[in-house]
Amino acid sequence: MKKFVFAILMACSLAIGMGKFKMIKTLWVDIAFEEGLERQAFLLAQEADKIYSKLSEEFNLHLAKRPTVYLIDKTDISNGFANPLNNVIVIYPNDIDPYILTPNYKNWVTFCFTHELAHLFISNNFADYFSPLKIFGHAVPASLQSILIPMYLHEGLATYFETYITGTGRASDTLFENYMDVAKSSDVGVRYASSINSRRWLAGGPSYVQGLSLLKYIETKHGHDAVMKLFEKISQNPLSGFYRSLKTVLSDREIKDWLSIKNYSTKGEKLSETLLSISKLDLNAWRIYYAARKYNGEEAIYYYDTFAEENVKLIDVDNVISFAVNRTRLIAIARYANENGSSISKLYLYSGSVKDLQITGIVDIAWMNDFELAMIRQQNGQRTIEVYDLRNRETRKILEPKENLIPLQITASEDKIIFTAKTQNQVDLFMIDKEAHIMNLTNNIFTEVSPKLISNSLYFCADYSGKFTPYLLDIENGKLLEISATDAISSLILYDKIYYFKAVPGGFSLFRQDKVLDHEIHLSFKEFSPEPLKSVILDEEQYFYDSIKPRFVLPFPYFSPSLEGTDYGLGVAAGFWDDLMDNYAIFGFIWSWENWAAKLLLNSGKDALFSIQFDQKDQQFSLRTELDVPFRINKSTVSEKVDLIAGIEINETLSLTPDLQVIYTTGSVGGKLHQQSFPDLALWISALPDFRIGFSKAFLIKDFLLQLFGQAAKEFVQYGAHVVIPGPLLNIGTVDGFCATDSINFSAGFSNTLSAKENSYKIWFRSVFNSHIAYQIPLPIFVEIGLQSDQGYIKIGLEDILSEFLGMKNH
C-alpha cells in the first residue's frame, strides 16, 4: 500500500512541469524571459536598477526577498501584475490600449515594471507586529500586510509612482484626468473603490481612479511628503484603519472637498445605457456601430438605428477587441479566445454566420474596401501593419516592426491607411499612401485617438484644448476643424449630428448632439522615416527553471470537542508553489493526544488535481486524482469548450471508484449586476461511477437571470429552475470602505426529483447581501428560506468563494 501511494505521489510530482526561461541578473533584480523577448529583457535590464534605487529611496526600504521579473508572451493582452507573496512581477510585453491610458511612456515593459515594483515596496513595508512572522515564511507577513492595505491605496500609489519616477503615465494623462473628474459625480468614493464584489464601477477602474485622485489631491494641497506620510502611517499600523491615517494629512473639510470638486460635462443626448467598456464607432448607411459590455453581462456588437432611434444587438461577442463594418455589412471581429490557458486575439468574419480566419495577434482592424482588411498585429511585443485579402486568403505586410513607431489604432480607405502610433513619448497620426510613403499628420506633444476615415474626411479625438475633443481633418488640403463635444473619446458625424462615446459616472455611454464646427487651422504633413529595430545580442545567456518551492510553514493550535471531552494538540500547514503560481501544494498535519491526521493537496494550473488524506483515529484513508482536459473550440464569437474529466478515488479498503465525465459549455449569461453567471448552454454525460446525463440553459430576460436545468440517471430524474433578480443598491459602511454593504440580490428556485422509491422537492428563496470586509475581501452573506420535502428551513451563511479562489471546481 505504501509503495503504491509513493508511486502515485512521485508520478504526480513529475507531472507538474517546470517552466524554462532565460535569465539576466542585475544588481537588484532577476529578469526571466521567454525565447523571443531578448530585446525587451535587455531594455528593462538597462533601467531596472535605476528604478529600483529611486523607489528604495522613496520607501526607505530594500526588498529582503530579491524580486524576479517574468516577461511572458503567452497572451495577447497588455497587462502586468505583482505577487508580493513571493516578490514576483509578471509583464506581458504588449503595448497598452489607448482607451485605458495614453501610451506616453518611452517603453511599455519598463513603465509597467515601475508600477508593479511599487506594489512590492508597498506590500513589503511590514508593520512592526507583522515583521516577526517572517520566520514562518515571507508569504505570511506579506499576505497580511497586503490584505490590510486598501486596494485603492495599492493601485493609487503604484499609479502615482509610475508618473513620479518616469514622468509619464496616468498622473500626466488627459484621458485619465477625465476619468477622475467623472468619478467625483458617482457615489463610489473610497467606500467601494477596493471592493471586488461591488456592483459599482468607474471608467479607468475604481481603485486606480479613486486612489490616484486622492493622492494627487493630497500632493496638490500639502506636497509629496504628505503622500509618503500617509503611506507610512497606514503601513506601520494597518490595523488602525485607513481613515485614521488619512486624517493625519487631511482635515475633515479637505476630505469632503476632495469629492465635491466636480468638472464633468453633462452636454449631449444620451443614446445608450451606461456601459462597462468604451468602443470605436463605425458607420454603414444610417447605422452607427459600436461594441458594448453591459452590467447585466451582455457583450455584443450593436448598432444605433438613426431612423428608428433604437439600439439593436447584432451579434454576441465575448471579449471583443475591435471590429469593422464594410459597405456590404460584412463585419470583421477581433476577440480574445482562450487557447492552452492563454488569451489569444483571433480574427472572425460575420455575415449571418461566423467564420474563423485562423489569424491571431490582432490589435485593431479596418476595411480598406469590400475585400481587403487592414490590421495591426503583434508578436513578441513587436507590431506590424498587414493587409488580408479575402479573395486569395493571403496576407501581405505593409509595415515591419520599427524602433520609433508602434501602431496603436487603425483606419483605412481604398488607397491609404491611417493609424495612430507611439513615437518616442507622444502619440501622433500617421498615413501610409499607395506608394508606401509614411507621412506624419500631427507632429505635436498632444495625443490623438480613435481615427475613423470616411472618404477623405478623417475623424479623431485629441486633447489639444486640455480635454479630449472631436476633430475633422480633410486629408486633401490639411484643413482641421474642431467639433464641439467636450470629453469625447471616439466620434463620427452623420446627418449634421455628431455621435460620440464619453465617460460617465459608472462607465461609458454613446451620445449625440448637433454638429458645430469651429477653430479652423491648417496642418502640414511631413514625411516620416521610421528607424529599423536595433538588434540585441546578450553577452551571456543563463537559464532558469520555475519550479515549486516551499513558501510558508505555519503552526496552529488544534482542539476537537466531543461528548467524551476535548482533544488538544498542534497542527502545521505548509504551502508550496512556483513563482508564476501555475502549480501549488498545501500540506497539513495534526497531532493530538488521541489522534494524528495528514492531508496533501496538489493542484496544477493545467487542471490536474491530486489529494491524499489519512485520519489515524477513525482509520480513514482516501486518495483522489482528477484530470480536466479542456478542448477549446473557438470557432464562434462566444466561448465554447468541451471538458473531458477523468479521476480515481481510493479508500482505506483499497476500493477504487473511477470518475469519467464529458461536459460541453458555451457562452456565459449574467454579469456584474447579478454577481454570478451561468453557462449559456451546458450539456454533460457522466459515464462513471454511475451513468447520468444532464443539461442547463440560461436566459437573460431584461435584467433577470434565469436558468433551467435537468438531469436523468438510472435511479432518478431531476429538473428545476433558478432565477436571480438584482435588488437595490445600498450605501452602508465605513467611510474608508473597511467594511461595507454594496447591494442586495434576490434569487429563487425549485427542484423536483422523481424516483421509483420516492419523490422529493425543494423550493427556496434567498437574499444575498453583497458585502466586503478589510476593504477588498468579499463577504457575501445569504439568508435562505425554503421548503424541502414538506419540511421548512432557514439558513444563514456565506456564499462559497474559497473553492473558486483555489480553482477547486465542482463539476
Sequence and secondary structure as in RCSB ss.txt:
>XXXX:A:sequence
MKKFVFAILMACSLAIGMGKFKMIKTLWVDIAFEEGLERQAFLLAQEADKIYSKLSEEFNLHLAKRPTVYLIDKT
DISNGFANPLNNVIVIYPNDIDPYILTPNYKNWVTFCFTHELAHLFISNNFADYFSPLKIFGHAVPASLQSILIP
MYLHEGLATYFETYITGTGRASDTLFENYMDVAKSSDVGVRYASSINSRRWLAGGPSYVQGLSLLKYIETKHGHD
AVMKLFEKISQNPLSGFYRSLKTVLSDREIKDWLSIKNYSTKGEKLSETLLSISKLDLNAWRIYYAARKYNGEEA
IYYYDTFAEENVKLIDVDNVISFAVNRTRLIAIARYANENGSSISKLYLYSGSVKDLQITGIVDIAWMNDFELAM
IRQQNGQRTIEVYDLRNRETRKILEPKENLIPLQITASEDKIIFTAKTQNQVDLFMIDKEAHIMNLTNNIFTEVS
PKLISNSLYFCADYSGKFTPYLLDIENGKLLEISATDAISSLILYDKIYYFKAVPGGFSLFRQDKVLDHEIHLSF
KEFSPEPLKSVILDEEQYFYDSIKPRFVLPFPYFSPSLEGTDYGLGVAAGFWDDLMDNYAIFGFIWSWENWAAKL
LLNSGKDALFSIQFDQKDQQFSLRTELDVPFRINKSTVSEKVDLIAGIEINETLSLTPDLQVIYTTGSVGGKLHQ
QSFPDLALWISALPDFRIGFSKAFLIKDFLLQLFGQAAKEFVQYGAHVVIPGPLLNIGTVDGFCATDSINFSAGF
SNTLSAKENSYKIWFRSVFNSHIAYQIPLPIFVEIGLQSDQGYIKIGLEDILSEFLGMKNH
>XXXX:A:secstr
 HHHHHHHHHHHHHHS  EEEEEEE SS EEEE TT HHHHHHHHHHHHHHHHHHHHHHT   SS  EEEE  S 
SS EEEEETTTTEEEEE S   TTTS   SS HHHHHHHHHHHHHHHHHS  TTTGGGGGG THHHHHHHHHHS 
HHHHHHHHHHHHHHHHS SGGG HHHHHHHHHHTTSS TTTSSS SS S   TT HHHHHHHHHHHHHHHHH HH
HHHHHHHHHHH GGG HHHHHTTTS HHHHHHHHH       SEE S  BSS    EEETTEEEEEEE TTS EE
EEEEETTTTEEEEEEE TTEEEEEE TT  EEEEEEEEETTEEEEEEEEESSSEEEEEEE EEEEEESSSSEEEE
EEEETTEEEEEEEETTTTEEEEEE  BSS EEEEEEEETTEEEEEEEETTEEEEEEEETT  EEES  SSSBEEE
EEEETTEEEEEE TTSS EEEEEETTT EEEEES TTEEEEEEETTEEEEEEEETTEEEEEEEE  EEEEEE   
EE    B      SS EEEEE  EEEEEEEEEEEEEETTEEEEEEEEEEEEE TT SEEEEEEEEEESS EEEEE
EEEETTTEEEEEEEETTTTEEEEEEEEEEEEE   SSS EEEEEEEEEEEETT  EEEEEEEEEEE  B  TTTT
  B SEEEEEEEESS EEEEEEEEEETTEEEEEEEEEESSEEEEEEEEEEEEEEEEEE TT SEEEEEEEEEEEE
EEEEESS  EEEEEEEEEEEEEETTTEEEEEEEEEEEETTEEEEEEEE   HHHHHT    
